[in-house]
Amino acid sequence: MNRMRTTIAMVLSVFLILAVFSEGGGAQPDARPAIRVRLQFARAGGVFDPARWRYTSDWFVYPNLFNWLLRWKPGPAPSVLEPDLAEKWSVSPDGLTYTFTLRKGVQLTKGYGELTADDVAFSFQRQMDDPKMSFHHALENVKSVEAVDKHTVRITLKQRDGSFLWTVISYRPGLIVSKRAVQRLGDGFARSPVGTGPFEFVALTPQGEVVVRANDAYFRGKPAVRQITFVHIADENTAAEALRHGDVQVIWTRGNPEVVKILRGDPKVRTVRVIEYYNLFQVQFSWRFRPTQDVRVRRALAYAIDRRAIAGALPGLDEMADVMRPPQLFGGTRDVPTYPYDANKARQLLREAGYPDGFPVTLMIQNREPETTVAQILAAQWRAVGLAVRLSVLDPTAAFDQRDKGEFDITISATARPGDPHLFFWDVFDSEAFPPYGSNYFHYTDADNLIEAGRITLDEGRRAQIYRALQRKLMTDLPIIPLFYRAYVLAMTDPVVSMTPGAFSMFWGETIKVRR
């Protein structure tokens, strides 16, 4: 009998608790919406440790999980640095020592406590000590990183670097992780990352979806959504239909003008168009492919390209480019050699290079737009001047790996390096930027002096002159062929009312605003 009374009492207690919660007398369910966002680029690579970064699709998630000491102010064209984990900073008169004062009370996710200077020093030192880390080479100019006290970090350089705050502190090498979490989890940190960002990593699902939930202790305030699920949708039409039917609430779309037209015509969809002048779509050459080692061949391929055909295939989207960095950006110029369409000039250069009948070439592309459309146009134009062009269409991650190994003849892809010009010029043309450390697939080595001069010079006027001279050399040697500057359309549906468009590969989840 006593046992029965005890059981009845327990059941009544449970019902009482449920009644209290249902009447609002206790904890309330989180009323914020959960949203689904198109994971840009390829499928998730599953590497969520910034120091071991490999796939751009994963980088799309990183700004939601981690912070920098300073960051690019969120927006589609970064031009301003603002405090992030550091509330203030100073630079020594000789330009070699940077001192950062951290915000107090910033909390790491998953119960790892307050972020301290030890976490910051560790985040840089682990990359400096291990040549296998993704940004080891980017930190070679750092002499030391010291935790002066709990909230002060001092970084000393070996030599002056006018791009340091832009290319290291607020860029990919500069994301800060939890020291204790890395030491405790080891290689497992890449699948269970701990940072200070507006969201906390939950899981990479068997379907390849990346799930993050709101970090309500975030120092800038609670996010407007309780959860974001990043999903990969390769096809532009499929992504647009998923948005219009409510399966996802935010997508980026580019390269398909028909899709953009449909989205703009739907009253339930809000769209924003952004031209990224720092995001150059280009023709790239393998260092292994013999014919394109001759600059006359590269110039011939450039003269054979009629960009009007590309523009016609991508109306109202991307903007055609005949230079690598336009004057809209710091360090850009049009005072350089260019290669306007001239098929006869292309044939003449091929004859001079010893290829009067052309040569066979494989054009490797990623199986997505606009690569497929642009590749078909290029193949037709190069065939018209005598080349035997074959297309090789690969999954994006497979194409990434092939490019890194140099196992291709010619390919096309985009390089997006916002902010300081050193980011782009070093990554694509410096002799230390051979894959996997950069995107110098051609193994070009003739511009190191100018690239280095642009980096170590502090005077902005002098830097601009150096970058104009650098671009004149690059457009003469032509290790890549510029095609166009990328544009994208950010499209949103309820409950998302607005958000700040990000620079290429950066999703600012903390800027999302929703309908209440």
DAHU-V312227 format. One record per residue. N is the residue number from 1. PHI is phi in degrees with one decimal (* if undefined). PSI is psi in whole degrees, -180 to 180 (none if undefined). OMEGA is omega as a letter, one per 20 degrees, with the letter a starting at -180 (none if undefined). Layout:
n->N phi->PHI psi->PSI omega->OMEGA
n->N phi->PHI psi->PSI omega->OMEGA
This chain:
n->1 phi->* psi->-44 omega->r
n->2 phi->-61.6 psi->-40 omega->r
n->3 phi->-62.4 psi->-40 omega->r
n->4 phi->-64.7 psi->-44 omega->r
n->5 phi->-60.0 psi->-40 omega->a
n->6 phi->-62.6 psi->-43 omega->a
n->7 phi->-63.5 psi->-44 omega->r
n->8 phi->-62.5 psi->-41 omega->r
n->9 phi->-62.2 psi->-41 omega->r
n->10 phi->-64.7 psi->-43 omega->r
n->11 phi->-62.5 psi->-44 omega->r
n->12 phi->-62.2 psi->-36 omega->r
n->13 phi->-63.0 psi->-43 omega->r
n->14 phi->-61.2 psi->-46 omega->r
n->15 phi->-62.8 psi->-37 omega->r
n->16 phi->-64.0 psi->-43 omega->r
n->17 phi->-60.8 psi->-45 omega->r
n->18 phi->-62.1 psi->-39 omega->r
n->19 phi->-65.4 psi->-41 omega->r
n->20 phi->-61.2 psi->-46 omega->a
n->21 phi->-64.5 psi->-39 omega->a
n->22 phi->-68.7 psi->-24 omega->a
n->23 phi->-93.1 psi->4 omega->r
n->24 phi->87.4 psi->11 omega->a
n->25 phi->-83.0 psi->-5 omega->a
n->26 phi->-135.8 psi->-152 omega->a
n->27 phi->-63.6 psi->137 omega->a
n->28 phi->-100.2 psi->149 omega->r
n->29 phi->-64.6 psi->152 omega->a
n->30 phi->-71.4 psi->115 omega->a
n->31 phi->-83.0 psi->-9 omega->a
n->32 phi->-67.4 psi->145 omega->a
n->33 phi->-74.3 psi->155 omega->r
n->34 phi->-101.8 psi->137 omega->a
n->35 phi->-125.3 psi->162 omega->r
n->36 phi->-117.9 psi->133 omega->a
n->37 phi->-124.8 psi->139 omega->r
n->38 phi->-66.9 psi->123 omega->r
n->39 phi->-74.0 psi->114 omega->a
n->40 phi->-69.4 psi->156 omega->r
n->41 phi->74.2 psi->-123 omega->a
n->42 phi->-99.0 psi->-173 omega->r
n->43 phi->-65.7 psi->159 omega->r
n->44 phi->-58.8 psi->131 omega->r
n->45 phi->-83.5 psi->-19 omega->r
n->46 phi->83.9 psi->19 omega->r
n->47 phi->-114.3 psi->100 omega->a
n->48 phi->-110.7 psi->31 omega->r
n->49 phi->-106.8 psi->114 omega->a
n->50 phi->-56.2 psi->-34 omega->a
n->51 phi->-73.4 psi->-15 omega->r
n->52 phi->-115.0 psi->20 omega->a
n->53 phi->-55.3 psi->142 omega->r
n->54 phi->-136.6 psi->-44 omega->a
n->55 phi->-109.6 psi->135 omega->a
n->56 phi->-61.2 psi->-32 omega->r
n->57 phi->-60.0 psi->-37 omega->r
n->58 phi->-71.6 psi->-36 omega->r
n->59 phi->-60.8 psi->-30 omega->r
n->60 phi->-57.2 psi->-29 omega->a
n->61 phi->-88.9 psi->-29 omega->a
n->62 phi->-53.2 psi->-46 omega->a
n->63 phi->-61.7 psi->-14 omega->r
n->64 phi->-87.5 psi->-16 omega->a
n->65 phi->-106.7 psi->-28 omega->a
n->66 phi->-129.8 psi->168 omega->r
n->67 phi->-130.8 psi->168 omega->r
n->68 phi->-109.5 psi->173 omega->r
n->69 phi->-66.8 psi->-50 omega->r
n->70 phi->-123.9 psi->155 omega->r
n->71 phi->-134.4 psi->159 omega->r
n->72 phi->-66.6 psi->132 omega->r
n->73 phi->-58.6 psi->127 omega->a
n->74 phi->-52.5 psi->134 omega->r
n->75 phi->162.7 psi->169 omega->a
n->76 phi->-77.4 psi->-17 omega->a
n->77 phi->-136.0 psi->82 omega->a
n->78 phi->-57.8 psi->127 omega->r
n->79 phi->-141.6 psi->-1 omega->a
n->80 phi->-133.9 psi->137 omega->r
n->81 phi->-97.0 psi->143 omega->r
n->82 phi->-137.0 psi->159 omega->r
n->83 phi->-60.4 psi->144 omega->r
n->84 phi->-126.8 psi->-101 omega->r
n->85 phi->-71.6 psi->-29 omega->r
n->86 phi->-90.2 psi->129 omega->r
n->87 phi->-83.7 psi->-21 omega->r
n->88 phi->-158.0 psi->164 omega->r
n->89 phi->-153.6 psi->162 omega->r
n->90 phi->-144.9 psi->158 omega->a
n->91 phi->-126.2 psi->136 omega->r
n->92 phi->-67.0 psi->157 omega->a
n->93 phi->-57.1 psi->-31 omega->a
n->94 phi->-84.4 psi->-1 omega->r
n->95 phi->75.2 psi->14 omega->a
n->96 phi->-104.9 psi->-23 omega->a
n->97 phi->-119.7 psi->127 omega->r
n->98 phi->-115.4 psi->128 omega->r
n->99 phi->-117.5 psi->127 omega->a
n->100 phi->-118.5 psi->131 omega->r
n->101 phi->-102.7 psi->119 omega->a
n->102 phi->-79.0 psi->151 omega->r
n->103 phi->-63.0 psi->146 omega->r
n->104 phi->-93.3 psi->143 omega->r
n->105 phi->86.6 psi->4 omega->r
n->106 phi->-67.9 psi->128 omega->a
n->107 phi->-101.4 psi->136 omega->r
n->108 phi->-76.4 psi->154 omega->r
n->109 phi->-77.3 psi->169 omega->r
n->110 phi->60.5 psi->29 omega->r
n->111 phi->75.3 psi->23 omega->a
n->112 phi->-87.6 psi->6 omega->r
n->113 phi->84.9 psi->-163 omega->a
n->114 phi->-77.6 psi->139 omega->r
n->115 phi->-69.9 psi->135 omega->r
n->116 phi->-129.3 psi->176 omega->r
n->117 phi->-61.7 psi->-27 omega->r
n->118 phi->-62.9 psi->-39 omega->r
n->119 phi->-63.6 psi->-41 omega->a
n->120 phi->-65.9 psi->-49 omega->a
n->121 phi->-60.5 psi->-41 omega->r
n->122 phi->-63.0 psi->-41 omega->a
n->123 phi->-59.3 psi->-37 omega->r
n->124 phi->-82.1 psi->-43 omega->a
n->125 phi->-64.1 psi->-38 omega->a
n->126 phi->-62.6 psi->-31 omega->r
n->127 phi->-79.2 psi->-36 omega->r
n->128 phi->-68.2 psi->-33 omega->a
n->129 phi->-84.0 psi->-20 omega->a
n->130 phi->-119.0 psi->109 omega->r
n->131 phi->-61.6 psi->-16 omega->a
n->132 phi->-81.2 psi->-12 omega->r
n->133 phi->-69.3 psi->149 omega->a
n->134 phi->-60.8 psi->-32 omega->a
n->135 phi->-117.6 psi->25 omega->r
n->136 phi->-56.7 psi->-46 omega->a
n->137 phi->-68.0 psi->-32 omega->a
n->138 phi->-67.4 psi->-17 omega->a
n->139 phi->-107.0 psi->14 omega->a
n->140 phi->-66.1 psi->-22 omega->r
n->141 phi->-86.4 psi->-3 omega->r
n->142 phi->-85.1 psi->120 omega->a
n->143 phi->-80.6 psi->-43 omega->a
n->144 phi->-159.6 psi->154 omega->r
n->145 phi->-130.2 psi->121 omega->a
n->146 phi->-123.6 psi->136 omega->r
n->147 phi->-87.6 psi->97 omega->a
n->148 phi->-65.1 psi->-45 omega->r
n->149 phi->-151.9 psi->-169 omega->a
n->150 phi->-59.3 psi->-30 omega->a
n->151 phi->-125.9 psi->20 omega->r
n->152 phi->-132.5 psi->132 omega->r
n->153 phi->-124.2 psi->135 omega->r
n->154 phi->-119.7 psi->125 omega->r
n->155 phi->-116.1 psi->126 omega->a
n->156 phi->-113.5 psi->133 omega->a
n->157 phi->-97.9 psi->158 omega->r
n->158 phi->-77.1 psi->-37 omega->r
n->159 phi->-145.8 psi->161 omega->a
n->160 phi->-58.4 psi->149 omega->a
n->161 phi->-146.8 psi->104 omega->a
n->162 phi->-66.6 psi->-15 omega->a
n->163 phi->-105.4 psi->3 omega->a
n->164 phi->-57.0 psi->-47 omega->a
n->165 phi->-64.9 psi->-34 omega->a
n->166 phi->-80.5 psi->-40 omega->a
n->167 phi->-98.2 psi->-13 omega->r
n->168 phi->-122.5 psi->-60 omega->a
n->169 phi->-63.4 psi->-44 omega->a
n->170 phi->-106.3 psi->12 omega->a
n->171 phi->-119.5 psi->-161 omega->a
n->172 phi->-57.7 psi->-38 omega->r
n->173 phi->-69.6 psi->-14 omega->a
n->174 phi->-96.7 psi->3 omega->r
n->175 phi->-68.8 psi->139 omega->a
n->176 phi->-103.6 psi->132 omega->a
n->177 phi->-117.6 psi->171 omega->r
n->178 phi->-81.5 psi->122 omega->r
n->179 phi->-60.3 psi->-48 omega->a
n->180 phi->-64.0 psi->-37 omega->a
n->181 phi->-67.1 psi->-42 omega->r
n->182 phi->-63.6 psi->-45 omega->a
n->183 phi->-66.2 psi->-35 omega->a
n->184 phi->-76.3 psi->-40 omega->a
n->185 phi->-94.4 psi->-21 omega->a
n->186 phi->60.2 psi->-133 omega->r
n->187 phi->-62.7 psi->-23 omega->r
n->188 phi->-68.0 psi->-13 omega->r
n->189 phi->-59.5 psi->-32 omega->a
n->190 phi->-64.4 psi->-21 omega->r
n->191 phi->-108.1 psi->-2 omega->r
n->192 phi->-146.6 psi->62 omega->a
n->193 phi->-71.2 psi->152 omega->r
n->194 phi->-129.9 psi->121 omega->r
n->195 phi->-137.4 psi->-152 omega->a
n->196 phi->-126.0 psi->11 omega->a
n->197 phi->-71.1 psi->179 omega->a
n->198 phi->-69.5 psi->-14 omega->r
n->199 phi->-132.6 psi->157 omega->r
n->200 phi->-115.3 psi->134 omega->a
n->201 phi->-65.9 psi->134 omega->r
n->202 phi->-109.3 psi->-54 omega->a
n->203 phi->-167.6 psi->154 omega->r
n->204 phi->-104.8 psi->111 omega->a
n->205 phi->-77.1 psi->163 omega->r
n->206 phi->-58.4 psi->-23 omega->r
n->207 phi->-84.0 psi->1 omega->r
n->208 phi->83.8 psi->16 omega->r
n->209 phi->-89.7 psi->142 omega->r
n->210 phi->-104.5 psi->122 omega->a
n->211 phi->-110.9 psi->127 omega->r
n->212 phi->-129.3 psi->149 omega->r
n->213 phi->-122.2 psi->158 omega->a
n->214 phi->-59.0 psi->135 omega->r
n->215 phi->-95.9 psi->96 omega->a
n->216 phi->-72.1 psi->-9 omega->r
n->217 phi->-93.0 psi->8 omega->a
n->218 phi->-56.9 psi->136 omega->a
n->219 phi->-68.3 psi->-16 omega->r
n->220 phi->-95.5 psi->2 omega->r
n->221 phi->113.4 psi->166 omega->a
n->222 phi->-67.7 psi->136 omega->r
n->223 phi->-63.8 psi->157 omega->a
n->224 phi->-78.0 psi->-17 omega->r
n->225 phi->-118.3 psi->147 omega->a
n->226 phi->-83.6 psi->-22 omega->a
n->227 phi->-156.8 psi->144 omega->r
n->228 phi->-123.8 psi->132 omega->r
n->229 phi->-114.2 psi->118 omega->r
n->230 phi->-90.0 psi->123 omega->a
n->231 phi->-122.3 psi->142 omega->r
n->232 phi->-90.7 psi->124 omega->r
n->233 phi->-129.2 psi->106 omega->a
n->234 phi->-70.8 psi->-41 omega->a
n->235 phi->-86.0 psi->133 omega->a
n->236 phi->-64.0 psi->-42 omega->r
n->237 phi->-63.3 psi->-42 omega->r
n->238 phi->-64.4 psi->-41 omega->r
n->239 phi->-62.8 psi->-43 omega->a
n->240 phi->-64.2 psi->-43 omega->r
n->241 phi->-66.0 psi->-37 omega->r
n->242 phi->-62.0 psi->-39 omega->r
n->243 phi->-66.7 psi->-48 omega->a
n->244 phi->-66.7 psi->-26 omega->a
n->245 phi->-97.4 psi->3 omega->r
n->246 phi->84.6 psi->8 omega->r
n->247 phi->-75.0 psi->-29 omega->r
n->248 phi->-133.3 psi->159 omega->a
n->249 phi->-113.8 psi->-15 omega->r
n->250 phi->-140.8 psi->132 omega->r
n->251 phi->-138.4 psi->155 omega->r
n->252 phi->-105.2 psi->140 omega->r
n->253 phi->-138.0 psi->142 omega->r
n->254 phi->-154.1 psi->155 omega->r
n->255 phi->87.2 psi->-6 omega->a
n->256 phi->-130.7 psi->95 omega->a
n->257 phi->-62.2 psi->-30 omega->r
n->258 phi->-66.7 psi->-39 omega->r
n->259 phi->-64.3 psi->-44 omega->r
n->260 phi->-61.3 psi->-41 omega->r
n->261 phi->-61.3 psi->-42 omega->r
n->262 phi->-64.8 psi->-45 omega->a
n->263 phi->-64.5 psi->-42 omega->a
n->264 phi->-67.3 psi->-25 omega->a
n->265 phi->-87.3 psi->-4 omega->a
n->266 phi->-93.8 psi->117 omega->a
n->267 phi->-65.6 psi->-17 omega->a
n->268 phi->-86.2 psi->-7 omega->a
n->269 phi->-109.1 psi->133 omega->r
n->270 phi->-103.4 psi->132 omega->a
n->271 phi->-127.8 psi->150 omega->r
n->272 phi->-136.6 psi->127 omega->r
n->273 phi->-100.7 psi->135 omega->a
n->274 phi->-132.2 psi->126 omega->r
n->275 phi->-93.8 psi->126 omega->a
n->276 phi->-104.8 psi->95 omega->a
n->277 phi->-69.8 psi->-15 omega->r
n->278 phi->-90.5 psi->-1 omega->a
n->279 phi->-109.7 psi->94 omega->a
n->280 phi->-97.0 psi->121 omega->r
n->281 phi->-87.4 psi->132 omega->a
n->282 phi->-147.5 psi->163 omega->r
n->283 phi->-91.7 psi->130 omega->a
n->284 phi->-121.3 psi->145 omega->a
n->285 phi->-113.3 psi->144 omega->r
n->286 phi->-81.7 psi->144 omega->r
n->287 phi->-69.4 psi->-14 omega->a
n->288 phi->-87.4 psi->-16 omega->a
n->289 phi->-89.3 psi->114 omega->a
n->290 phi->-63.8 psi->-49 omega->a
n->291 phi->-54.6 psi->-39 omega->a
n->292 phi->-82.8 psi->5 omega->r
n->293 phi->-71.6 psi->-19 omega->r
n->294 phi->-87.6 psi->122 omega->a
n->295 phi->-61.8 psi->-27 omega->r
n->296 phi->-65.1 psi->-35 omega->r
n->297 phi->-68.0 psi->-43 omega->r
n->298 phi->-63.0 psi->-40 omega->r
n->299 phi->-67.8 psi->-36 omega->r
n->300 phi->-61.5 psi->-44 omega->r
n->301 phi->-62.7 psi->-36 omega->r
n->302 phi->-67.2 psi->-46 omega->r
n->303 phi->-63.5 psi->-26 omega->a
n->304 phi->-78.2 psi->-8 omega->a
n->305 phi->-91.4 psi->121 omega->r
n->306 phi->-101.2 psi->101 omega->a
n->307 phi->-67.7 psi->-16 omega->r
n->308 phi->-62.9 psi->-34 omega->r
n->309 phi->-67.6 psi->-38 omega->r
n->310 phi->-67.2 psi->-45 omega->r
n->311 phi->-60.3 psi->-38 omega->r
n->312 phi->-66.2 psi->-30 omega->r
n->313 phi->-82.9 psi->-17 omega->a
n->314 phi->-126.3 psi->57 omega->a
n->315 phi->-65.0 psi->133 omega->r
n->316 phi->74.3 psi->7 omega->a
n->317 phi->-111.2 psi->-99 omega->a
n->318 phi->-72.9 psi->155 omega->a
n->319 phi->-108.0 psi->127 omega->a
n->320 phi->-63.8 psi->148 omega->a
n->321 phi->-129.8 psi->134 omega->r
n->322 phi->-117.3 psi->3 omega->r
n->323 phi->-131.6 psi->165 omega->a
n->324 phi->-82.2 psi->-39 omega->r
n->325 phi->-133.3 psi->113 omega->a
n->326 phi->-79.8 psi->166 omega->a
n->327 phi->-67.7 psi->-10 omega->r
n->328 phi->-65.8 psi->-17 omega->a
n->329 phi->-112.9 psi->152 omega->r
n->330 phi->-58.3 psi->130 omega->a
n->331 phi->86.2 psi->2 omega->a
n->332 phi->-91.2 psi->161 omega->r
n->333 phi->-164.3 psi->158 omega->r
n->334 phi->-110.1 psi->2 omega->a
n->335 phi->-83.1 psi->66 omega->a
n->336 phi->-145.4 psi->162 omega->r
n->337 phi->-62.4 psi->140 omega->r
n->338 phi->-129.8 psi->170 omega->a
n->339 phi->-133.1 psi->74 omega->r
n->340 phi->-64.6 psi->155 omega->a
n->341 phi->-55.5 psi->125 omega->r
n->342 phi->-158.9 psi->91 omega->a
n->343 phi->-63.3 psi->-36 omega->r
n->344 phi->-65.9 psi->-41 omega->r
n->345 phi->-62.0 psi->-38 omega->r
n->346 phi->-62.5 psi->-46 omega->r
n->347 phi->-64.2 psi->-40 omega->r
n->348 phi->-61.0 psi->-45 omega->a
n->349 phi->-65.9 psi->-36 omega->r
n->350 phi->-64.8 psi->-40 omega->r
n->351 phi->-63.7 psi->-46 omega->a
n->352 phi->-61.6 psi->-30 omega->a
n->353 phi->-84.1 psi->-2 omega->r
n->354 phi->93.7 psi->19 omega->a
n->355 phi->-125.7 psi->63 omega->a
n->356 phi->-64.6 psi->-25 omega->r
n->357 phi->-106.3 psi->16 omega->a
n->358 phi->75.8 psi->-161 omega->r
n->359 phi->-161.0 psi->157 omega->r
n->360 phi->-76.0 psi->142 omega->a
n->361 phi->-149.7 psi->141 omega->r
n->362 phi->-103.8 psi->125 omega->r
n->363 phi->-98.8 psi->108 omega->a
n->364 phi->-88.0 psi->132 omega->a
n->365 phi->-137.0 psi->164 omega->r
n->366 phi->-88.5 psi->145 omega->a
n->367 phi->-80.7 psi->72 omega->r
n->368 phi->-164.1 psi->161 omega->r
n->369 phi->-85.1 psi->149 omega->j
n->370 phi->-90.1 psi->8 omega->a
n->371 phi->-54.5 psi->-44 omega->a
n->372 phi->-64.9 psi->-43 omega->r
n->373 phi->-66.5 psi->-47 omega->a
n->374 phi->-63.9 psi->-39 omega->a
n->375 phi->-63.0 psi->-40 omega->r
n->376 phi->-64.2 psi->-39 omega->r
n->377 phi->-66.7 psi->-47 omega->r
n->378 phi->-61.8 psi->-43 omega->a
n->379 phi->-59.4 psi->-43 omega->r
n->380 phi->-65.3 psi->-41 omega->a
n->381 phi->-71.2 psi->-37 omega->r
n->382 phi->-73.0 psi->-34 omega->r
n->383 phi->-63.7 psi->-34 omega->a
n->384 phi->-65.4 psi->-21 omega->r
n->385 phi->-104.5 psi->12 omega->r
n->386 phi->111.8 psi->-2 omega->a
n->387 phi->-82.7 psi->148 omega->r
n->388 phi->-98.6 psi->95 omega->a
n->389 phi->-98.7 psi->129 omega->r
n->390 phi->-117.3 psi->138 omega->r
n->391 phi->-93.8 psi->136 omega->r
n->392 phi->-120.7 psi->114 omega->a
n->393 phi->-105.9 psi->119 omega->a
n->394 phi->-123.9 psi->159 omega->r
n->395 phi->-59.6 psi->144 omega->a
n->396 phi->-53.6 psi->-42 omega->a
n->397 phi->-68.9 psi->-35 omega->r
n->398 phi->-66.7 psi->-41 omega->r
n->399 phi->-63.9 psi->-39 omega->r
n->400 phi->-57.0 psi->-48 omega->a
n->401 phi->-65.6 psi->-39 omega->r
n->402 phi->-64.5 psi->-41 omega->r
n->403 phi->-62.4 psi->-45 omega->a
n->404 phi->-60.7 psi->-35 omega->a
n->405 phi->-85.1 psi->-9 omega->a
n->406 phi->75.1 psi->18 omega->a
n->407 phi->-91.7 psi->64 omega->r
n->408 phi->-160.1 psi->167 omega->r
n->409 phi->-95.0 psi->-65 omega->r
n->410 phi->-135.2 psi->145 omega->r
n->411 phi->-141.4 psi->172 omega->r
n->412 phi->-131.6 psi->139 omega->r
n->413 phi->-169.2 psi->177 omega->a
n->414 phi->-108.2 psi->147 omega->r
n->415 phi->-121.7 psi->116 omega->a
n->416 phi->-112.1 psi->112 omega->r
n->417 phi->-132.6 psi->87 omega->a
n->418 phi->-68.0 psi->171 omega->r
n->419 phi->82.8 psi->-136 omega->a
n->420 phi->-65.3 psi->141 omega->a
n->421 phi->-61.0 psi->-25 omega->a
n->422 phi->-58.7 psi->-32 omega->a
n->423 phi->-57.2 psi->-49 omega->a
n->424 phi->-72.3 psi->-50 omega->a
n->425 phi->-65.4 psi->-39 omega->r
n->426 phi->-67.7 psi->-46 omega->a
n->427 phi->-63.7 psi->-33 omega->a
n->428 phi->-100.2 psi->-23 omega->a
n->429 phi->-128.5 psi->-10 omega->a
n->430 phi->-77.6 psi->146 omega->a
n->431 phi->-69.4 psi->-14 omega->r
n->432 phi->-90.8 psi->-2 omega->a
n->433 phi->-98.5 psi->24 omega->r
n->434 phi->-64.8 psi->144 omega->r
n->435 phi->-55.7 psi->145 omega->j
n->436 phi->-90.8 psi->8 omega->a
n->437 phi->-86.4 psi->-15 omega->a
n->438 phi->-161.7 psi->-165 omega->a
n->439 phi->-116.3 psi->27 omega->r
n->440 phi->-83.7 psi->73 omega->a
n->441 phi->-69.0 psi->-24 omega->a
n->442 phi->-83.2 psi->-11 omega->a
n->443 phi->59.6 psi->42 omega->r
n->444 phi->-70.9 psi->139 omega->a
n->445 phi->-132.7 psi->8 omega->a
n->446 phi->-99.6 psi->9 omega->a
n->447 phi->-125.0 psi->13 omega->a
n->448 phi->-57.1 psi->-41 omega->a
n->449 phi->-63.4 psi->-43 omega->r
n->450 phi->-70.3 psi->-39 omega->r
n->451 phi->-62.0 psi->-44 omega->r
n->452 phi->-67.2 psi->-40 omega->r
n->453 phi->-62.3 psi->-40 omega->r
n->454 phi->-64.2 psi->-32 omega->a
n->455 phi->-74.2 psi->-46 omega->a
n->456 phi->-84.4 psi->-10 omega->r
n->457 phi->-80.7 psi->132 omega->a
n->458 phi->-93.6 psi->-31 omega->a
n->459 phi->-69.3 psi->122 omega->a
n->460 phi->-66.7 psi->-36 omega->r
n->461 phi->-63.2 psi->-44 omega->r
n->462 phi->-67.0 psi->-38 omega->r
n->463 phi->-60.9 psi->-42 omega->r
n->464 phi->-60.5 psi->-40 omega->r
n->465 phi->-63.4 psi->-42 omega->a
n->466 phi->-62.3 psi->-43 omega->a
n->467 phi->-70.5 psi->-29 omega->r
n->468 phi->-69.4 psi->-41 omega->r
n->469 phi->-64.7 psi->-38 omega->r
n->470 phi->-62.6 psi->-44 omega->a
n->471 phi->-68.3 psi->-34 omega->r
n->472 phi->-62.1 psi->-40 omega->r
n->473 phi->-66.8 psi->-44 omega->a
n->474 phi->-64.5 psi->-39 omega->r
n->475 phi->-74.3 psi->-16 omega->r
n->476 phi->-81.4 psi->-46 omega->a
n->477 phi->-78.7 psi->-30 omega->r
n->478 phi->56.2 psi->56 omega->r
n->479 phi->-69.5 psi->-18 omega->r
n->480 phi->-136.1 psi->165 omega->r
n->481 phi->-116.5 psi->116 omega->r
n->482 phi->-69.3 psi->140 omega->r
n->483 phi->-115.5 psi->-56 omega->r
n->484 phi->-162.1 psi->162 omega->r
n->485 phi->-93.3 psi->134 omega->a
n->486 phi->-74.0 psi->149 omega->r
n->487 phi->-129.9 psi->153 omega->r
n->488 phi->-138.3 psi->161 omega->r
n->489 phi->-117.3 psi->120 omega->r
n->490 phi->-86.5 psi->124 omega->a
n->491 phi->-123.0 psi->137 omega->a
n->492 phi->-137.4 psi->150 omega->r
n->493 phi->-133.0 psi->167 omega->r
n->494 phi->-53.0 psi->143 omega->j
n->495 phi->-87.4 psi->3 omega->a
n->496 phi->-77.7 psi->120 omega->r
n->497 phi->-91.1 psi->-42 omega->a
n->498 phi->-161.7 psi->164 omega->r
n->499 phi->-163.2 psi->159 omega->r
n->500 phi->-80.0 psi->122 omega->r
n->501 phi->-60.8 psi->142 omega->a
n->502 phi->-99.1 psi->159 omega->r
n->503 phi->-63.4 psi->160 omega->a
n->504 phi->-49.7 psi->127 omega->r
n->505 phi->75.3 psi->18 omega->r
n->506 phi->-127.5 psi->120 omega->a
n->507 phi->-110.1 psi->115 omega->a
n->508 phi->-93.2 psi->80 omega->a
n->509 phi->-62.1 psi->-27 omega->a
n->510 phi->-69.6 psi->-16 omega->a
n->511 phi->-90.4 psi->-1 omega->a
n->512 phi->-65.4 psi->134 omega->r
n->513 phi->-119.5 psi->140 omega->a
n->514 phi->-123.5 psi->160 omega->r
n->515 phi->-78.0 psi->128 omega->a
n->516 phi->-90.1 psi->none omega->none
